Amino acid sequence: MTDLVYSRPNQCGACGAPLHPWLSGVRDRVYGVGGDWDLFRCGNAACAAAYLDARLTGQQLASFYATYSTHSDPVLAVSGAKRGFRRAIEWFLHRSLGYRRPDASTATSILARFFRVIPLLRHMASLRVFWLPYVAKGKLVEIGFGNAQTLLQMHDLGWDVEGIEFDTVCVDKARAFGLRVGEGDFLAQNYGDCSLDAVVGSHVIEHVPDPGELIAAIHDKLAPGGRMVLITPNGKSLGCRLMGAYWRGLEAPRHLTIQTPGSLIRHAERAGFRTVKLFGTPLGGGILQQSVQIRQGKPVGPTGRIAQLFWAIIASAIHLVRPKASDEIVLFCEK
């Protein structure tokens, strides 16, 4: 990580258009990294990706993650109603994406049917496997695996998993669970060309100095028919438009770029992906809720269930009316 250097480009890495000042004086109100940060935005309205206006060494970048949220422990077991809900998710994944059939009661199988018709539930369940159809013993790499929750889940579901992460704390925790993980950059790993069935990353691409370079490298490592799934905050969301410098998705100075549907599609098409899909999710309620907390000067973090339900409904409504205005978007590509 100490060799990594980020410097704001003079033109957009996705479309080549010039960059213009966008937001100034953005502060880290989540983890308290000091400084006022500015962002520049692509002048091409169809792209509109944004870039942190800074020059950062790898050592500086690493220091921004000293107390990051991914240092929490994964949830390995649940009981009661949560266990029943998890079984319903597994049943839905079995019916819709080909995962193994779980031991489930009739009530659980009935509950799982609601996942097909309620977008919020359907996306919550699909997110558990990154919307990926099951591939028996398929080789999957997660970039930026954090607390290893997804790696553990995908391993239990039958994938051959591996992870790459620059955060030493996360790497040590994953290895303690017996997972095969590496420390550093995906670009520097010795994955064979055309050797992977899936590469996934949740809220990772915005932390990368050159998203286009990473997406191209992922394409090279995927086997024919292999899939890449990247989840990221949406720089053209309604929440971003309304909240401006208070939008939770900015997270300066850790988010080096803010991607949009247009910028991600351009990166993927340039990399050579055969199938490129971009869709929003109704799962951005937390981003909206925390944006309001930031704007009001309140501590940023979880609140009561009623408040969480309220913001989940708001996010679902935005997704229903205009999916690509959701605060969270997914790039799903096939080689």
C-alpha positions as CSV (number, residue, x, y, z in Angstrom):
1,M,0.0,0.0,0.0
2,T,2.9,2.4,0.7
3,D,3.8,2.4,-3.0
4,L,0.4,3.5,-4.2
5,V,0.0,7.1,-5.2
6,Y,-3.2,8.8,-6.2
7,S,-3.3,12.1,-8.1
8,R,-6.4,13.7,-9.5
9,P,-6.3,13.5,-13.3
10,N,-6.8,16.4,-15.6
11,Q,-9.5,14.6,-17.6
12,C,-12.1,11.9,-16.9
13,G,-10.7,8.4,-16.9
14,A,-14.0,7.0,-18.2
15,C,-14.8,9.3,-21.1
16,G,-11.8,11.7,-21.5
17,A,-13.8,14.9,-20.9
18,P,-12.2,17.8,-18.9
19,L,-12.9,18.0,-15.2
20,H,-14.4,21.0,-13.5
21,P,-14.6,22.0,-9.8
22,W,-17.7,20.5,-8.2
23,L,-17.7,20.5,-4.4
24,S,-15.4,22.2,-1.9
25,G,-14.8,21.9,1.8
26,V,-16.0,18.3,2.1
27,R,-15.2,16.9,5.5
28,D,-15.0,13.4,6.9
29,R,-17.8,13.4,9.3
30,V,-17.9,9.6,9.7
31,Y,-14.4,8.6,10.8
32,G,-12.9,12.0,11.6
33,V,-10.0,12.2,9.2
34,G,-8.9,15.9,9.2
35,G,-8.9,18.3,6.3
36,D,-11.3,20.0,3.9
37,W,-11.5,18.1,0.6
38,D,-12.5,19.3,-2.9
39,L,-13.9,17.2,-5.7
40,F,-13.8,17.8,-9.5
41,R,-16.5,16.4,-11.8
42,C,-16.5,15.3,-15.4
43,G,-18.0,17.9,-17.8
44,N,-19.7,15.2,-19.8
45,A,-23.3,15.1,-18.4
46,A,-23.7,11.5,-19.7
47,C,-20.7,10.4,-17.6
48,A,-20.3,12.9,-14.7
49,A,-17.8,10.8,-12.7
50,A,-16.1,12.7,-9.9
51,Y,-12.6,12.7,-8.5
52,L,-11.0,13.7,-5.2
53,D,-8.7,16.7,-5.7
54,A,-5.6,15.5,-3.9
55,R,-2.3,13.8,-4.3
56,L,-1.9,11.0,-1.8
57,T,0.9,8.5,-1.0
58,G,0.1,4.9,-0.1
59,Q,1.1,5.6,3.5
60,Q,-1.4,8.5,3.7
61,L,-4.2,6.4,2.2
62,A,-3.5,3.6,4.7
63,S,-3.8,6.0,7.6
64,F,-7.4,6.9,6.5
65,Y,-8.6,3.4,7.4
66,A,-7.2,3.1,11.0
67,T,-10.7,2.9,12.5
68,Y,-12.7,1.7,9.4
69,S,-16.0,-0.1,9.7
70,T,-14.7,-3.3,8.1
71,H,-12.8,-4.1,11.2
72,S,-16.0,-5.5,12.8
73,D,-16.4,-9.2,13.3
74,P,-18.6,-11.2,10.8
75,V,-21.9,-12.6,12.0
76,L,-21.5,-16.3,11.9
77,A,-24.7,-17.6,13.5
78,V,-28.2,-16.3,14.1
79,S,-31.2,-17.6,16.0
80,G,-34.9,-17.2,16.3
81,A,-36.6,-15.0,13.7
82,K,-33.3,-14.0,12.1
83,R,-32.6,-17.7,11.5
84,G,-35.9,-18.2,9.8
85,F,-35.3,-15.1,7.6
86,R,-31.9,-16.4,6.6
87,R,-33.5,-19.8,5.7
88,A,-36.0,-18.0,3.5
89,I,-33.1,-16.2,1.7
90,E,-31.4,-19.5,1.1
91,W,-34.7,-21.0,-0.2
92,F,-35.0,-18.0,-2.6
93,L,-31.4,-18.4,-3.8
94,H,-32.1,-22.1,-4.4
95,R,-35.2,-21.4,-6.5
96,S,-33.8,-18.4,-8.4
97,L,-30.1,-18.9,-8.8
98,G,-29.5,-22.6,-8.4
99,Y,-28.0,-22.8,-4.9
100,R,-28.4,-25.9,-2.9
101,R,-31.8,-26.6,-1.3
102,P,-31.8,-25.7,2.4
103,D,-33.6,-27.5,5.2
104,A,-36.7,-25.3,5.6
105,S,-40.2,-25.5,7.0
106,T,-43.3,-24.9,4.9
107,A,-43.7,-21.4,6.5
108,T,-40.1,-20.6,5.4
109,S,-40.7,-21.6,1.8
110,I,-43.9,-19.6,1.7
111,L,-42.0,-16.5,3.1
112,A,-39.4,-17.0,0.4
113,R,-42.1,-16.4,-2.3
114,F,-42.4,-12.8,-1.1
115,F,-38.8,-12.3,-2.2
116,R,-39.8,-12.6,-5.8
117,V,-42.4,-9.9,-5.7
118,I,-40.9,-7.4,-3.2
119,P,-37.9,-5.6,-4.7
120,L,-36.3,-4.8,-1.3
121,L,-36.4,-8.4,-0.2
122,R,-35.3,-9.7,-3.6
123,H,-32.2,-7.5,-3.7
124,M,-31.4,-8.2,0.0
125,A,-31.3,-11.9,-0.8
126,S,-29.5,-11.6,-4.1
127,L,-26.9,-9.3,-2.6
128,R,-25.9,-12.2,-0.4
129,V,-24.4,-13.9,-3.5
130,F,-23.7,-10.8,-5.6
131,W,-26.6,-11.8,-7.9
132,L,-24.4,-14.6,-9.1
133,P,-25.9,-17.9,-10.4
134,Y,-24.3,-20.9,-8.6
135,V,-21.2,-22.4,-10.2
136,A,-20.2,-25.7,-8.6
137,K,-16.7,-25.3,-7.2
138,G,-16.5,-22.0,-9.1
139,K,-13.4,-20.0,-8.3
140,L,-14.4,-16.6,-6.9
141,V,-12.2,-13.7,-5.8
142,E,-13.5,-10.9,-3.6
143,I,-11.6,-7.6,-3.8
144,G,-11.7,-5.7,-0.6
145,F,-13.4,-8.4,1.5
146,G,-13.4,-6.4,4.7
147,N,-14.5,-8.5,7.7
148,A,-14.8,-11.6,5.4
149,Q,-18.5,-12.0,5.9
150,T,-19.1,-12.6,2.2
151,L,-16.2,-14.9,1.7
152,L,-17.4,-17.1,4.5
153,Q,-21.0,-17.1,3.1
154,M,-19.9,-17.9,-0.4
155,H,-17.6,-20.7,0.8
156,D,-20.5,-22.2,2.8
157,L,-22.6,-22.1,-0.4
158,G,-20.0,-24.1,-2.4
159,W,-17.8,-21.6,-4.1
160,D,-14.0,-22.0,-4.1
161,V,-13.2,-18.6,-2.6
162,E,-10.2,-16.3,-2.3
163,G,-9.8,-12.7,-1.3
164,I,-7.5,-9.8,-1.7
165,E,-7.4,-6.8,0.7
166,F,-4.9,-4.1,1.5
167,D,-6.0,-3.7,5.1
168,T,-3.7,-5.8,7.3
169,V,-6.3,-6.0,10.1
170,C,-8.8,-7.6,7.7
171,V,-6.3,-10.0,6.3
172,D,-5.3,-11.3,9.7
173,K,-8.9,-11.8,10.7
174,A,-9.7,-13.7,7.5
175,R,-6.7,-16.0,7.8
176,A,-7.8,-16.8,11.4
177,F,-11.0,-18.2,9.8
178,G,-8.8,-20.4,7.6
179,L,-9.6,-18.4,4.4
180,R,-7.2,-18.1,1.5
181,V,-6.5,-14.4,1.2
182,G,-3.8,-12.1,0.0
183,E,-2.7,-8.7,1.1
184,G,-2.2,-5.9,-1.4
185,D,-3.5,-5.0,-4.8
186,F,-5.5,-7.2,-7.2
187,L,-3.3,-5.9,-10.0
188,A,-0.2,-7.4,-8.3
189,Q,-1.6,-10.9,-7.7
190,N,-0.6,-14.0,-9.7
191,Y,-4.1,-15.1,-10.8
192,G,-3.7,-16.9,-14.1
193,D,-5.3,-15.3,-17.2
194,C,-8.8,-16.7,-17.8
195,S,-8.7,-18.6,-14.6
196,L,-11.5,-17.1,-12.5
197,D,-15.3,-17.7,-12.6
198,A,-16.3,-14.6,-10.7
199,V,-14.7,-11.5,-9.3
200,V,-16.8,-9.3,-6.9
201,G,-16.3,-6.2,-4.9
202,S,-18.8,-4.3,-2.7
203,H,-18.1,-0.6,-2.2
204,V,-14.5,-1.0,-3.4
205,I,-14.2,0.6,-6.9
206,E,-14.6,4.1,-5.4
207,H,-11.5,3.5,-3.2
208,V,-9.3,2.6,-6.2
209,P,-7.1,5.2,-7.9
210,D,-7.8,4.0,-11.4
211,P,-11.1,2.1,-11.8
212,G,-10.7,1.5,-15.5
213,E,-7.3,-0.2,-15.0
214,L,-8.9,-2.5,-12.3
215,I,-11.9,-3.4,-14.4
216,A,-9.6,-4.2,-17.4
217,A,-7.5,-6.4,-15.2
218,I,-10.5,-8.3,-13.9
219,H,-11.6,-8.9,-17.4
220,D,-8.3,-10.5,-18.3
221,K,-8.4,-12.8,-15.3
222,L,-11.9,-14.1,-15.9
223,A,-12.6,-17.3,-17.8
224,P,-14.9,-17.1,-20.8
225,G,-18.4,-16.7,-19.3
226,G,-16.9,-15.4,-16.1
227,R,-18.7,-12.6,-14.2
228,M,-17.7,-9.4,-12.5
229,V,-20.0,-7.7,-10.0
230,L,-19.2,-4.3,-8.5
231,I,-21.4,-2.4,-6.1
232,T,-20.8,1.3,-5.5
233,P,-22.4,4.6,-4.4
234,N,-24.1,6.4,-7.3
235,G,-22.8,9.9,-8.1
236,K,-25.9,10.6,-10.1
237,S,-28.4,9.5,-7.4
238,L,-31.2,11.7,-6.1
239,G,-29.6,11.6,-2.7
240,C,-26.3,13.0,-4.1
241,R,-28.2,15.7,-6.0
242,L,-30.1,16.8,-2.9
243,M,-27.4,16.4,-0.2
244,G,-24.4,17.8,-2.1
245,A,-21.3,18.0,0.1
246,Y,-23.3,16.2,2.9
247,W,-23.9,13.1,0.9
248,R,-22.7,10.0,2.7
249,G,-21.5,8.4,-0.6
250,L,-18.7,11.0,-0.9
251,E,-16.7,9.7,2.1
252,A,-13.7,11.9,1.4
253,P,-10.8,11.3,1.5
254,R,-11.2,7.5,1.2
255,H,-13.4,7.6,-1.9
256,L,-11.0,8.7,-4.6
257,T,-13.6,8.6,-7.3
258,I,-17.4,8.7,-7.4
259,Q,-18.7,6.5,-10.2
260,T,-22.0,6.9,-12.1
261,P,-24.0,4.5,-14.4
262,G,-22.4,6.2,-17.4
263,S,-18.8,6.0,-16.2
264,L,-19.1,2.3,-15.1
265,I,-20.6,1.3,-18.4
266,R,-17.8,3.0,-20.3
267,H,-15.1,1.3,-18.3
268,A,-16.7,-2.1,-18.7
269,E,-17.2,-1.7,-22.5
270,R,-13.7,-0.5,-23.0
271,A,-12.4,-3.5,-21.1
272,G,-14.1,-5.8,-23.5
273,F,-17.0,-7.4,-21.5
274,R,-19.5,-9.2,-23.7
275,T,-22.5,-8.4,-21.5
276,V,-22.8,-5.2,-19.5
277,K,-25.7,-4.6,-17.1
278,L,-26.1,-1.6,-14.8
279,F,-28.9,-1.5,-12.3
280,G,-29.8,0.4,-9.1
281,T,-30.8,-1.3,-5.8
282,P,-33.3,-0.3,-3.2
283,L,-30.7,-0.9,-0.5
284,G,-29.4,2.7,-0.2
285,G,-31.5,3.6,2.8
286,G,-28.5,3.7,5.1
287,I,-26.7,6.1,2.7
288,L,-29.8,8.5,2.8
289,Q,-30.2,8.2,6.5
290,Q,-26.6,8.9,7.3
291,S,-26.6,11.8,4.8
292,V,-29.3,13.5,6.8
293,Q,-27.4,12.8,10.0
294,I,-24.3,14.5,8.5
295,R,-26.3,17.5,7.3
296,Q,-27.9,17.9,10.8
297,G,-24.6,17.6,12.5
298,K,-25.6,14.5,14.4
299,P,-23.4,11.4,15.1
300,V,-23.4,9.1,12.1
301,G,-24.5,5.5,12.7
302,P,-27.3,3.1,13.2
303,T,-30.6,4.2,14.7
304,G,-33.8,2.5,15.8
305,R,-35.6,0.0,13.6
306,I,-38.5,2.4,12.9
307,A,-36.1,5.0,11.4
308,Q,-34.3,2.3,9.5
309,L,-37.6,1.0,8.1
310,F,-38.6,4.6,7.1
311,W,-35.4,5.1,5.1
312,A,-35.6,1.7,3.6
313,I,-39.1,2.6,2.3
314,I,-37.8,5.9,0.9
315,A,-34.9,4.2,-0.9
316,S,-37.4,1.6,-2.2
317,A,-39.7,4.3,-3.5
318,I,-36.8,6.0,-5.4
319,H,-35.7,2.7,-6.9
320,L,-39.3,1.9,-8.0
321,V,-39.8,5.3,-9.7
322,R,-36.3,5.7,-11.1
323,P,-33.9,2.8,-10.5
324,K,-30.8,4.5,-11.8
325,A,-31.3,7.4,-9.4
326,S,-30.8,5.0,-6.4
327,D,-28.0,5.7,-4.1
328,E,-26.4,2.3,-4.7
329,I,-25.7,0.9,-8.2
330,V,-24.5,-2.5,-9.4
331,L,-22.3,-3.2,-12.4
332,F,-22.9,-6.8,-13.5
333,C,-20.7,-8.0,-16.5
334,E,-20.0,-11.2,-18.3
335,K,-16.9,-12.0,-20.3
